[in-house]
């Protein structure tokens, strides 16, 4: 069974930093592009970032570009999101999600999502 | 960015009756490879989104056949032939033809009467 388990969400002050993790199991992790998607309280879904199966390509939403860094460690079946210069508007439930098609970078939506981890940016 | 517009915002449906959700994109989602990169997700209360439909009309593994997707270019529809109580939640369409960013529709909340 494919499983994604996020962790690392906490309450942090504006301007602070945080690293989210996503532990993957049940599939060949290094064959798939991975995504981060967030959902602010009571709001819709916002795509944040993706990384290719080999870590060689990354994309970001404009709202996080230059502040967030996506990475992965295929030896540990883990995905990460380093979040710096956090703002109150980054408060959200952060999901990691697996891409649908293996070894395909673009045009590749998500099939399986984790339960999410909550990040609250507040003073 | 490609803007995804869903209608209606909410829907109240009697069990056993059909339901339909529209999604319009600001640009064509037809790729030069011949595929159209439009997805449908359902987010049940308190749960993460789950994939229902990919590439306009392909049901994901385990999705009941009462769910169907159709459309082309910029206009798409998700239909539920006979709504059941377990179908409540918020439905989102999403495009992946243009990156970054992937973009979602604003969501359609489906409730049971």
Interface residues (C-beta under 8 A of the other chain):
Chain A: X35 X44 X45 X46 X47 X50 X59 X60 X61 X62 X95 X100 X106 X107 X108 X109 X110 X111 X112 X113 X114 X115 X116
Chain B: X31 X33 X35 X37 X39 X41 X43 X47 X48 X49 X50 X51 X54 X60 X90 X92 X94 X96 X97 X99 X100 X101 X102 X103 X104 X105 X106 X107
